[in-house]
Amino acid sequence: MLLVGCMFFRCSFLKNLNLSNFNTQNVKEMWSMFKECSSLNNLNLSNFDTKNVFNMHHMFEGCISLRKNNVINNDNKIMKLLK
């Protein structure tokens, strides 16, 4: 089982992040992955595959600068978590 939970947790100075080449095909948990990244406002998750992910709790909690239109992604699971 692959876990990426808390990977960028509290990276409060992170503003832009491109994870378009990040392979998430076998990831099972993404809980709190970007939690409290308060300055994050551009995020490219264009190739994120969440079909095997069962835990995405608090993934974007505290991402006060991040909005749906600033995220590149077509995955409904992820888009439902965004404001």
C-alpha positions as CSV (number, residue, x, y, z in Angstrom):
1,M,0.0,0.0,0.0
2,L,1.3,3.4,-1.0
3,L,0.7,6.4,1.3
4,V,1.2,10.0,0.5
5,G,-0.7,11.4,3.5
6,C,0.7,14.6,5.0
7,M,3.3,14.9,2.2
8,F,3.0,18.7,1.9
9,F,1.4,19.2,5.3
10,R,2.1,22.7,6.7
11,C,4.1,23.9,3.7
12,S,2.6,27.3,4.3
13,F,5.0,29.2,2.0
14,L,4.3,26.9,-1.0
15,K,2.4,28.9,-3.7
16,N,2.6,26.8,-6.9
17,L,3.0,23.1,-7.3
18,N,3.1,21.0,-10.5
19,L,2.6,17.3,-9.8
20,S,1.5,16.5,-13.3
21,N,4.2,13.7,-13.5
22,F,3.4,12.3,-10.1
23,N,2.3,8.7,-10.5
24,T,-0.6,8.0,-8.1
25,Q,-1.9,4.9,-9.8
26,N,-1.2,2.6,-6.8
27,V,-1.7,5.1,-4.0
28,K,-4.3,4.1,-1.3
29,E,-4.2,7.1,1.1
30,M,-3.9,10.8,0.4
31,W,-5.2,12.1,3.8
32,S,-4.0,15.6,4.7
33,M,-1.7,15.7,1.7
34,F,-1.9,19.5,1.3
35,K,-3.4,20.3,4.7
36,E,-2.6,23.9,5.9
37,C,-0.8,24.9,2.7
38,S,-2.3,28.3,3.2
39,S,-0.5,30.1,0.4
40,L,-1.0,27.4,-2.2
41,N,-3.0,29.0,-5.0
42,N,-2.0,27.0,-8.2
43,L,-1.9,23.2,-8.3
44,N,-1.4,21.0,-11.3
45,L,-2.7,17.5,-10.6
46,S,-3.5,16.8,-14.2
47,N,-2.5,13.1,-14.1
48,F,-3.6,12.2,-10.6
49,D,-5.3,8.8,-10.6
50,T,-7.4,8.3,-7.5
51,K,-9.3,5.2,-8.5
52,N,-7.5,3.2,-5.8
53,V,-7.5,5.9,-3.1
54,F,-9.9,5.3,-0.2
55,N,-8.8,8.0,2.2
56,M,-8.7,11.6,1.1
57,H,-9.8,13.1,4.4
58,H,-8.6,16.7,5.1
59,M,-6.7,16.7,1.8
60,F,-7.1,20.4,1.3
61,E,-8.1,21.6,4.8
62,G,-6.6,25.0,5.5
63,C,-5.8,25.7,1.9
64,I,-7.4,29.1,2.1
65,S,-5.9,30.5,-1.1
66,L,-6.7,27.5,-3.3
67,R,-9.9,27.5,-5.5
68,K,-11.3,25.0,-7.9
69,N,-10.4,27.2,-10.9
70,N,-6.8,27.2,-9.9
71,V,-6.5,23.4,-9.9
72,I,-5.8,21.5,-13.1
73,N,-7.5,18.1,-12.7
74,N,-10.3,16.1,-14.2
75,D,-10.8,13.7,-11.3
76,N,-14.2,14.1,-9.7
77,K,-13.0,12.8,-6.3
78,I,-10.5,15.6,-6.1
79,M,-12.7,18.3,-7.5
80,K,-15.5,17.5,-4.9
81,L,-13.0,18.3,-2.1
82,L,-12.2,21.8,-3.4
83,K,-14.2,25.0,-2.7
